[in-house]
Amino acid sequence: MREHLEPLFARHDKDSWVMPEKAFFAGVRRQRSEKEGYKWCYLFPNGRKVYFNTKEEGDALLDAEIG
């Protein structure tokens, strides 16, 4: 059974990462993107959405927005 589930676990681990604490304190949430061509979306408390594809791109966007 485990050998059948391993690919699912590997995919989940690849697609997830821990957001920085400052994002949680600022009220930023992350979700899968509903916009075609983007994988993830950050939702800011003011209603602004920022779309991105990679962890590194998302981290850079957070640094630019939150500081």
N, C-alpha and C positions, 0 to 999 in steps of 0.2 A: 504494500500500500504506500509506504513512504517513497518508494522510487517513482511512483506516479505523481506524487504531490511535490517532489523536489523542484521541478521547473516552475511551479506556481510560487513557491517560496522565494526562489532566486529572482523571479521577475518583480515580486513585491519589494524585496530588499533593494533592488536596483533603482526602483522608482520612488523610494522614500528617503528622506533625510531629515535630520533634526534642524528645525528653524532656530535661529539665534534667539536668546532670551529677550533681547531688546525688541524684537518683533512682537513677541507675546505681550510685553509691557505696553507697547504702542497700540495694541489692539488689531494687529495685522493678522489676517487669516490666509491660508493657502488652500486652493482646491484645484481639481482638474479643470482645464479650460474648456469652455463651450464654444470658443472661437476656433474656426478651422485654421490649421497651420501652427497652432501653439499647443503645448502640452500642459502647461500650468498657468495659474492666475493668482496673483496676490490681491486680496480685497482689503483696502484701507478703510479706517473708520469713517472717513468723509464720503465714502461711496465710490471712490476712484478704484478702477481695476487696472492692473498692470500685467501684461501677458509676457511669457517667456518660455523657453524650451529646455534649458539645462540648469542644473544646480548652480553652477558658477555664474551664469547670467542672472539668475534670481538673487543670488547673494550680492552681486554688484548693484542690482536695482535697489535692494533693501538698504545697502550702504549709502547710496545716493539719496534715497528718500528720507531715511531716518537719521543717518549720520553717525 
